[in-house]
Amino acid sequence: MEPVFQHRLNRIGGNDCRNGKKVGGYEKAVAMMDKRYKLTAFELTENPHDNESPYFEPLLAEAVACYEQIDIVSADVAYLSRDNCDLVAELGAIPGIYPRQGLL
């Protein structure tokens, strides 16, 4: 396992290392994977109820460090924002982040 991920995984195990108490019995992870489902970047959120969108930019930066070129970035509708699409476009990639059907 990549050393950069190991320190994050050490937090998983039922107790929240920030205060030693259980947080709803689970931790929430936000991850980026390549097309072969290889984990390229992930982060455990500060709170299991956190919004995932603020994690997009730092995770994208970690993923970019793994690859010479990224052609497309597909993501859930939760990441749909002009800022996130612009970040992907600045890499020369296509932002594959689409609204739910029936919203337009």
N, CA, C and O atoms as a GROMACS GRO file, in nm:
protein
  416
    1MET      N    1   0.084  -0.118   0.000
    1MET     CA    2   0.000   0.000   0.000
    1MET      C    3   0.088   0.124   0.000
    1MET      O    4   0.194   0.128   0.063
    2GLU      N    5   0.043   0.225  -0.071
    2GLU     CA    6   0.116   0.350  -0.079
    2GLU      C    7   0.126   0.414   0.060
    2GLU      O    8   0.026   0.421   0.131
    3PRO      N    9   0.246   0.461   0.100
    3PRO     CA   10   0.261   0.522   0.232
    3PRO      C   11   0.171   0.643   0.254
    3PRO      O   12   0.128   0.669   0.366
    4VAL      N   13   0.142   0.717   0.146
    4VAL     CA   14   0.057   0.835   0.160
    4VAL      C   15  -0.083   0.798   0.207
    4VAL      O   16  -0.150   0.877   0.273
    5PHE      N   17  -0.128   0.677   0.174
    5PHE     CA   18  -0.261   0.634   0.215
    5PHE      C   19  -0.259   0.570   0.354
    5PHE      O   20  -0.360   0.574   0.424
    6GLN      N   21  -0.149   0.511   0.394
    6GLN     CA   22  -0.144   0.433   0.516
    6GLN      C   23  -0.181   0.514   0.640
    6GLN      O   24  -0.255   0.465   0.725
    7HIS      N   25  -0.132   0.638   0.651
    7HIS     CA   26  -0.164   0.717   0.770
    7HIS      C   27  -0.313   0.748   0.778
    7HIS      O   28  -0.366   0.762   0.888
    8ARG      N   29  -0.380   0.758   0.664
    8ARG     CA   30  -0.524   0.783   0.666
    8ARG      C   31  -0.599   0.658   0.707
    8ARG      O   32  -0.697   0.665   0.781
    9LEU      N   33  -0.554   0.543   0.661
    9LEU     CA   34  -0.620   0.418   0.696
    9LEU      C   35  -0.603   0.383   0.842
    9LEU      O   36  -0.686   0.312   0.899
   10ASN      N   37  -0.497   0.431   0.905
   10ASN     CA   38  -0.476   0.404   1.047
   10ASN      C   39  -0.587   0.461   1.134
   10ASN      O   40  -0.607   0.416   1.247
   11ARG      N   41  -0.661   0.560   1.082
   11ARG     CA   42  -0.772   0.619   1.158
   11ARG      C   43  -0.894   0.529   1.163
   11ARG      O   44  -0.976   0.542   1.254
   12ILE      N   45  -0.907   0.438   1.068
   12ILE     CA   46  -1.026   0.353   1.061
   12ILE      C   47  -1.016   0.243   1.166
   12ILE      O   48  -0.910   0.183   1.184
   13GLY      N   49  -1.125   0.218   1.235
   13GLY     CA   50  -1.123   0.110   1.332
   13GLY      C   51  -1.222   0.131   1.445
   13GLY      O   52  -1.208   0.069   1.550
   14GLY      N   53  -1.321   0.216   1.426
   14GLY     CA   54  -1.426   0.232   1.526
   14GLY      C   55  -1.410   0.354   1.614
   14GLY      O   56  -1.510   0.411   1.656
   15ASN      N   57  -1.289   0.397   1.642
   15ASN     CA   58  -1.268   0.517   1.721
   15ASN      C   59  -1.219   0.630   1.633
   15ASN      O   60  -1.142   0.610   1.539
   16ASP      N   61  -1.264   0.747   1.664
   16ASP     CA   62  -1.222   0.866   1.592
   16ASP      C   63  -1.097   0.919   1.662
   16ASP      O   64  -1.103   0.956   1.779
   17CYS      N   65  -0.984   0.923   1.591
   17CYS     CA   66  -0.858   0.963   1.655
   17CYS      C   67  -0.858   1.111   1.692
   17CYS      O   68  -0.769   1.155   1.765
   18ARG      N   69  -0.954   1.189   1.642
   18ARG     CA   70  -0.956   1.332   1.677
   18ARG      C   71  -0.998   1.354   1.821
   18ARG      O   72  -0.951   1.446   1.887
   19ASN      N   73  -1.090   1.266   1.873
   19ASN     CA   74  -1.133   1.284   2.011
   19ASN      C   75  -1.155   1.153   2.086
   19ASN      O   76  -1.204   1.154   2.199
   20GLY      N   77  -1.121   1.041   2.023
   20GLY     CA   78  -1.131   0.912   2.090
   20GLY      C   79  -1.272   0.858   2.104
   20GLY      O   80  -1.290   0.753   2.166
   21LYS      N   81  -1.372   0.926   2.050
   21LYS     CA   82  -1.510   0.881   2.061
   21LYS      C   83  -1.558   0.825   1.927
   21LYS      O   84  -1.505   0.859   1.821
   22LYS      N   85  -1.658   0.739   1.936
   22LYS     CA   86  -1.718   0.688   1.813
   22LYS      C   87  -1.795   0.800   1.745
   22LYS      O   88  -1.855   0.886   1.810
   23VAL      N   89  -1.791   0.798   1.612
   23VAL     CA   90  -1.863   0.898   1.533
   23VAL      C   91  -1.966   0.822   1.451
   23VAL      O   92  -1.939   0.785   1.336
   24GLY      N   93  -2.080   0.800   1.507
   24GLY     CA   94  -2.187   0.732   1.435
   24GLY      C   95  -2.149   0.590   1.395
   24GLY      O   96  -2.219   0.529   1.314
   25GLY      N   97  -2.042   0.536   1.449
   25GLY     CA   98  -2.002   0.402   1.417
   25GLY      C   99  -1.931   0.385   1.285
   25GLY      O  100  -1.900   0.272   1.246
   26TYR      N  101  -1.903   0.493   1.214
   26TYR     CA  102  -1.836   0.480   1.085
   26TYR      C  103  -1.755   0.605   1.054
   26TYR      O  104  -1.774   0.710   1.114
   27GLU      N  105  -1.666   0.590   0.958
   27GLU     CA  106  -1.591   0.702   0.901
   27GLU      C  107  -1.638   0.717   0.757
   27GLU      O  108  -1.682   0.620   0.696
   28LYS      N  109  -1.630   0.835   0.703
   28LYS     CA  110  -1.669   0.860   0.564
   28LYS      C  111  -1.544   0.892   0.484
   28LYS      O  112  -1.466   0.980   0.520
   29ALA      N  113  -1.525   0.820   0.375
   29ALA     CA  114  -1.412   0.842   0.287
   29ALA      C  115  -1.462   0.896   0.153
   29ALA      O  116  -1.567   0.855   0.104
   30VAL      N  117  -1.385   0.985   0.095
   30VAL     CA  118  -1.410   1.037  -0.038
   30VAL      C  119  -1.290   0.993  -0.121
   30VAL      O  120  -1.176   1.014  -0.080
   31ALA      N  121  -1.315   0.932  -0.238
   31ALA     CA  122  -1.205   0.872  -0.313
   31ALA      C  123  -1.213   0.903  -0.462
   31ALA      O  124  -1.320   0.931  -0.516
   32MET      N  125  -1.096   0.898  -0.527
   32MET     CA  126  -1.086   0.902  -0.672
   32MET      C  127  -1.017   0.774  -0.715
   32MET      O  128  -0.920   0.729  -0.654
   33MET      N  129  -1.069   0.715  -0.823
   33MET     CA  130  -1.013   0.591  -0.876
   33MET      C  131  -0.992   0.607  -1.026
   33MET      O  132  -1.056   0.690  -1.090
   34ASP      N  133  -0.899   0.527  -1.080
   34ASP     CA  134  -0.882   0.530  -1.224
   34ASP      C  135  -0.980   0.434  -1.289
   34ASP      O  136  -1.061   0.370  -1.220
   35LYS      N  137  -0.974   0.423  -1.420
   35LYS     CA  138  -1.074   0.342  -1.491
   35LYS      C  139  -1.062   0.193  -1.463
   35LYS      O  140  -1.150   0.115  -1.498
   36ARG      N  141  -0.951   0.152  -1.400
   36ARG     CA  142  -0.934   0.013  -1.360
   36ARG      C  143  -0.962  -0.004  -1.210
   36ARG      O  144  -0.927  -0.106  -1.152
   37TYR      N  145  -1.024   0.094  -1.150
   37TYR     CA  146  -1.061   0.094  -1.008
   37TYR      C  147  -0.941   0.094  -0.914
   37TYR      O  148  -0.951   0.047  -0.800
   38LYS      N  149  -0.828   0.144  -0.962
   38LYS     CA  150  -0.711   0.161  -0.875
   38LYS      C  151  -0.730   0.291  -0.797
   38LYS      O  152  -0.758   0.396  -0.855
   39LEU      N  153  -0.715   0.282  -0.667
   39LEU     CA  154  -0.730   0.400  -0.582
   39LEU      C  155  -0.616   0.497  -0.611
   39LEU      O  156  -0.499   0.462  -0.597
   40THR      N  157  -0.650   0.619  -0.651
   40THR     CA  158  -0.548   0.719  -0.682
   40THR      C  159  -0.540   0.828  -0.575
   40THR      O  160  -0.436   0.890  -0.557
   41ALA      N  161  -0.650   0.851  -0.505
   41ALA     CA  162  -0.652   0.954  -0.401
   41ALA      C  163  -0.774   0.931  -0.312
   41ALA      O  164  -0.880   0.892  -0.361
   42PHE      N  165  -0.757   0.954  -0.183
   42PHE     CA  166  -0.873   0.949  -0.095
   42PHE      C  167  -0.845   1.029   0.032
   42PHE      O  168  -0.730   1.055   0.068
   43GLU      N  169  -0.952   1.066   0.097
   43GLU     CA  170  -0.943   1.142   0.222
   43GLU      C  171  -1.059   1.099   0.311
   43GLU      O  172  -1.170   1.078   0.264
   44LEU      N  173  -1.032   1.086   0.439
   44LEU     CA  174  -1.138   1.065   0.537
   44LEU      C  175  -1.188   1.202   0.580
   44LEU      O  176  -1.110   1.290   0.613
   45THR      N  177  -1.319   1.219   0.578
   45THR     CA  178  -1.376   1.349   0.612
   45THR      C  179  -1.364   1.376   0.762
   45THR      O  180  -1.349   1.283   0.841
   46GLU      N  181  -1.370   1.501   0.798
   46GLU     CA  182  -1.364   1.540   0.939
   46GLU      C  183  -1.489   1.496   1.013
   46GLU      O  184  -1.485   1.465   1.132
   47ASN      N  185  -1.601   1.494   0.942
   47ASN     CA  186  -1.729   1.458   1.001
   47ASN      C  187  -1.800   1.367   0.901
   47ASN      O  188  -1.800   1.398   0.782
   48PRO      N  189  -1.859   1.257   0.943
   48PRO     CA  190  -1.926   1.168   0.850
   48PRO      C  191  -2.040   1.233   0.772
   48PRO      O  192  -2.086   1.178   0.671
   49HIS      N  193  -2.085   1.348   0.816
   49HIS     CA  194  -2.195   1.417   0.748
   49HIS      C  195  -2.145   1.532   0.661
   49HIS      O  196  -2.227   1.609   0.609
   50ASP      N  197  -2.013   1.545   0.644
   50ASP     CA  198  -1.956   1.652   0.562
   50ASP      C  199  -2.000   1.643   0.417
   50ASP      O  200  -2.025   1.535   0.364
   51ASN      N  201  -2.011   1.759   0.353
   51ASN     CA  202  -2.032   1.769   0.210
   51ASN      C  203  -1.905   1.722   0.141
   51ASN      O  204  -1.795   1.757   0.185
   52GLU      N  205  -1.916   1.643   0.036
   52GLU     CA  206  -1.800   1.587  -0.032
   52GLU      C  207  -1.735   1.684  -0.132
   52GLU      O  208  -1.616   1.670  -0.161
   53SER      N  209  -1.809   1.779  -0.183
   53SER     CA  210  -1.758   1.865  -0.290
   53SER      C  211  -1.629   1.939  -0.255
   53SER      O  212  -1.543   1.950  -0.342
   54PRO      N  213  -1.610   1.991  -0.133
   54PRO     CA  214  -1.484   2.059  -0.101
   54PRO      C  215  -1.360   1.970  -0.110
   54PRO      O  216  -1.248   2.020  -0.114
   55TYR      N  217  -1.378   1.839  -0.112
   55TYR     CA  218  -1.266   1.747  -0.122
   55TYR      C  219  -1.222   1.724  -0.266
   55TYR      O  220  -1.117   1.664  -0.290
   56PHE      N  221  -1.301   1.771  -0.362
   56PHE     CA  222  -1.274   1.743  -0.503
   56PHE      C  223  -1.139   1.799  -0.548
   56PHE      O  224  -1.060   1.727  -0.610
   57GLU      N  225  -1.112   1.925  -0.519
   57GLU     CA  226  -0.987   1.988  -0.567
   57GLU      C  227  -0.861   1.919  -0.512
   57GLU      O  228  -0.773   1.886  -0.590
   58PRO      N  229  -0.850   1.897  -0.380
   58PRO     CA  230  -0.728   1.831  -0.332
   58PRO      C  231  -0.715   1.686  -0.382
   58PRO      O  232  -0.603   1.640  -0.407
   59LEU      N  233  -0.826   1.615  -0.397
   59LEU     CA  234  -0.818   1.479  -0.449
   59LEU      C  235  -0.778   1.478  -0.595
   59LEU      O  236  -0.703   1.391  -0.639
   60LEU      N  237  -0.828   1.575  -0.671
   60LEU     CA  238  -0.790   1.586  -0.811
   60LEU      C  239  -0.641   1.614  -0.823
   60LEU      O  240  -0.574   1.559  -0.911
   61ALA      N  241  -0.589   1.699  -0.737
   61ALA     CA  242  -0.445   1.730  -0.738
   61ALA      C  243  -0.363   1.604  -0.710
   61ALA      O  244  -0.259   1.584  -0.774
   62GLU      N  245  -0.407   1.521  -0.616
   62GLU     CA  246  -0.336   1.396  -0.587
   62GLU      C  247  -0.343   1.301  -0.706
   62GLU      O  248  -0.244   1.235  -0.738
   63ALA      N  249  -0.459   1.293  -0.770
   63ALA     CA  250  -0.475   1.204  -0.885
   63ALA      C  251  -0.387   1.249  -1.002
   63ALA      O  252  -0.328   1.166  -1.071
   64VAL      N  253  -0.378   1.379  -1.023
   64VAL     CA  254  -0.296   1.433  -1.131
   64VAL      C  255  -0.149   1.396  -1.112
   64VAL      O  256  -0.077   1.372  -1.208
   65ALA      N  257  -0.105   1.391  -0.987
   65ALA     CA  258   0.034   1.355  -0.957
   65ALA      C  259   0.064   1.209  -0.994
   65ALA      O  260   0.180   1.173  -1.009
   66CYS      N  261  -0.039   1.127  -1.010
   66CYS     CA  262  -0.020   0.985  -1.042
   66CYS      C  263  -0.012   0.958  -1.193
   66CYS      O  264   0.037   0.852  -1.233
   67TYR      N  265  -0.057   1.050  -1.275
   67TYR     CA  266  -0.069   1.024  -1.418
   67TYR      C  267  -0.013   1.139  -1.500
   67TYR      O  268  -0.021   1.256  -1.461
   68GLU      N  269   0.044   1.104  -1.615
   68GLU     CA  270   0.096   1.206  -1.706
   68GLU      C  271  -0.019   1.282  -1.772
   68GLU      O  272  -0.010   1.402  -1.795
   69GLN      N  273  -0.125   1.210  -1.803
   69GLN     CA  274  -0.238   1.271  -1.872
   69GLN      C  275  -0.368   1.212  -1.819
   69GLN      O  276  -0.378   1.092  -1.793
   70ILE      N  277  -0.467   1.297  -1.804
   70ILE     CA  278  -0.602   1.254  -1.767
   70ILE      C  279  -0.695   1.304  -1.876
   70ILE      O  280  -0.697   1.424  -1.906
   71ASP      N  281  -0.772   1.213  -1.935
   71ASP     CA  282  -0.859   1.249  -2.047
   71ASP      C  283  -0.998   1.292  -2.004
   71ASP      O  284  -1.056   1.386  -2.060
   72ILE      N  285  -1.052   1.224  -1.904
   72ILE     CA  286  -1.188   1.254  -1.858
   72ILE      C  287  -1.195   1.229  -1.708
   72ILE      O  288  -1.132   1.137  -1.656
   73VAL      N  289  -1.271   1.312  -1.640
   73VAL     CA  290  -1.296   1.294  -1.497
   73VAL      C  291  -1.447   1.279  -1.481
   73VAL      O  292  -1.522   1.374  -1.499
   74SER      N  293  -1.489   1.159  -1.446
   74SER     CA  294  -1.631   1.132  -1.422
   74SER      C  295  -1.656   1.144  -1.273
   74SER      O  296  -1.575   1.101  -1.191
   75ALA      N  297  -1.769   1.202  -1.238
   75ALA     CA  298  -1.801   1.220  -1.097
   75ALA      C  299  -1.952   1.223  -1.078
   75ALA      O  300  -2.028   1.247  -1.172
   76ASP      N  301  -1.992   1.198  -0.957
   76ASP     CA  302  -2.131   1.204  -0.916
   76ASP      C  303  -2.182   1.348  -0.928
   76ASP      O  304  -2.103   1.442  -0.926
   77VAL      N  305  -2.312   1.362  -0.939
   77VAL     CA  306  -2.374   1.494  -0.952
   77VAL      C  307  -2.343   1.584  -0.831
   77VAL      O  308  -2.352   1.706  -0.842
   78ALA      N  309  -2.308   1.526  -0.718
   78ALA     CA  310  -2.274   1.606  -0.600
   78ALA      C  311  -2.155   1.698  -0.625
   78ALA      O  312  -2.138   1.798  -0.556
   79TYR      N  313  -2.072   1.664  -0.724
   79TYR     CA  314  -1.954   1.743  -0.756
   79TYR      C  315  -1.978   1.843  -0.869
   79TYR      O  316  -1.885   1.912  -0.911
   80LEU      N  317  -2.101   1.850  -0.917
   80LEU     CA  318  -2.132   1.939  -1.029
   80LEU      C  319  -2.132   2.084  -0.985
   80LEU      O  320  -2.221   2.130  -0.914
   81SER      N  321  -2.029   2.156  -1.028
   81SER     CA  322  -2.021   2.301  -1.006
   81SER      C  323  -1.932   2.358  -1.115
   81SER      O  324  -1.850   2.287  -1.172
   82ARG      N  325  -1.947   2.484  -1.142
   82ARG     CA  326  -1.864   2.550  -1.243
   82ARG      C  327  -1.718   2.541  -1.201
   82ARG      O  328  -1.631   2.515  -1.285
   83ASP      N  329  -1.688   2.562  -1.074
   83ASP     CA  330  -1.549   2.557  -1.026
   83ASP      C  331  -1.487   2.420  -1.052
   83ASP      O  332  -1.374   2.412  -1.101
   84ASN      N  333  -1.558   2.313  -1.018
   84ASN     CA  334  -1.504   2.179  -1.038
   84ASN      C  335  -1.486   2.147  -1.186
   84ASN      O  336  -1.386   2.086  -1.224
   85CYS      N  337  -1.582   2.187  -1.269
   85CYS     CA  338  -1.569   2.164  -1.413
   85CYS      C  339  -1.451   2.243  -1.470
   85CYS      O  340  -1.379   2.193  -1.556
   86ASP      N  341  -1.432   2.365  -1.422
   86ASP     CA  342  -1.318   2.446  -1.467
   86ASP      C  343  -1.185   2.384  -1.426
   86ASP      O  344  -1.090   2.386  -1.504
   87LEU      N  345  -1.177   2.328  -1.305
   87LEU     CA  346  -1.055   2.261  -1.260
   87LEU      C  347  -1.018   2.146  -1.353
   87LEU      O  348  -0.901   2.130  -1.389
   88VAL      N  349  -1.117   2.068  -1.391
   88VAL     CA  350  -1.093   1.955  -1.480
   88VAL      C  351  -1.052   2.006  -1.618
   88VAL      O  352  -0.959   1.953  -1.679
   89ALA      N  353  -1.122   2.107  -1.668
   89ALA     CA  354  -1.091   2.161  -1.801
   89ALA      C  355  -0.951   2.222  -1.806
   89ALA      O  356  -0.885   2.214  -1.910
   90GLU      N  357  -0.905   2.280  -1.697
   90GLU     CA  358  -0.769   2.336  -1.692
   90GLU      C  359  -0.662   2.229  -1.711
   90GLU      O  360  -0.551   2.259  -1.753
   91LEU      N  361  -0.695   2.104  -1.679
   91LEU     CA  362  -0.603   1.992  -1.700
   91LEU      C  363  -0.603   1.944  -1.844
   91LEU      O  364  -0.522   1.860  -1.883
   92GLY      N  365  -0.696   1.998  -1.923
   92GLY     CA  366  -0.711   1.950  -2.060
   92GLY      C  367  -0.799   1.827  -2.068
   92GLY      O  368  -0.802   1.758  -2.170
   93ALA      N  369  -0.871   1.799  -1.961
   93ALA     CA  370  -0.959   1.682  -1.954
   93ALA      C  371  -1.105   1.725  -1.972
   93ALA      O  372  -1.138   1.844  -1.960
   94ILE      N  373  -1.189   1.630  -1.998
   94ILE     CA  374  -1.332   1.653  -2.013
   94ILE      C  375  -1.399   1.627  -1.878
   94ILE      O  376  -1.381   1.520  -1.820
   95PRO      N  377  -1.475   1.723  -1.827
   95PRO     CA  378  -1.548   1.698  -1.701
   95PRO      C  379  -1.676   1.618  -1.730
   95PRO      O  380  -1.769   1.668  -1.793
   96GLY      N  381  -1.678   1.496  -1.683
   96GLY     CA  382  -1.795   1.410  -1.702
   96GLY      C  383  -1.882   1.412  -1.577
   96GLY      O  384  -1.902   1.310  -1.512
   97ILE      N  385  -1.932   1.530  -1.545
   97ILE     CA  386  -2.015   1.549  -1.426
   97ILE      C  387  -2.149   1.603  -1.475
   97ILE      O  388  -2.159   1.720  -1.512
   98TYR      N  389  -2.250   1.520  -1.475
   98TYR     CA  390  -2.376   1.556  -1.537
   98TYR      C  391  -2.489   1.565  -1.434
   98TYR      O  392  -2.490   1.491  -1.336
   99PRO      N  393  -2.585   1.658  -1.458
   99PRO     CA  394  -2.699   1.666  -1.366
   99PRO      C  395  -2.790   1.544  -1.377
   99PRO      O  396  -2.787   1.473  -1.478
  100ARG      N  397  -2.868   1.521  -1.275
  100ARG     CA  398  -2.964   1.411  -1.278
  100ARG      C  399  -3.063   1.434  -1.391
  100ARG      O  400  -3.092   1.548  -1.428
  101GLN      N  401  -3.115   1.326  -1.444
  101GLN     CA  402  -3.216   1.338  -1.548
  101GLN      C  403  -3.340   1.406  -1.493
  101GLN      O  404  -3.381   1.382  -1.380
  102GLY      N  405  -3.399   1.492  -1.575
  102GLY     CA  406  -3.522   1.559  -1.537
  102GLY      C  407  -3.501   1.690  -1.464
  102GLY      O  408  -3.598   1.759  -1.432
  103LEU      N  409  -3.375   1.728  -1.436
  103LEU     CA  410  -3.350   1.854  -1.367
  103LEU      C  411  -3.345   1.973  -1.461
  103LEU      O  412  -3.366   2.087  -1.418
  104LEU      N  413  -3.318   1.948  -1.586
  104LEU     CA  414  -3.306   2.058  -1.684
  104LEU      C  415  -3.433   2.079  -1.760
  104LEU      O  416  -3.439   2.168  -1.846
   0.00000   0.00000   0.00000
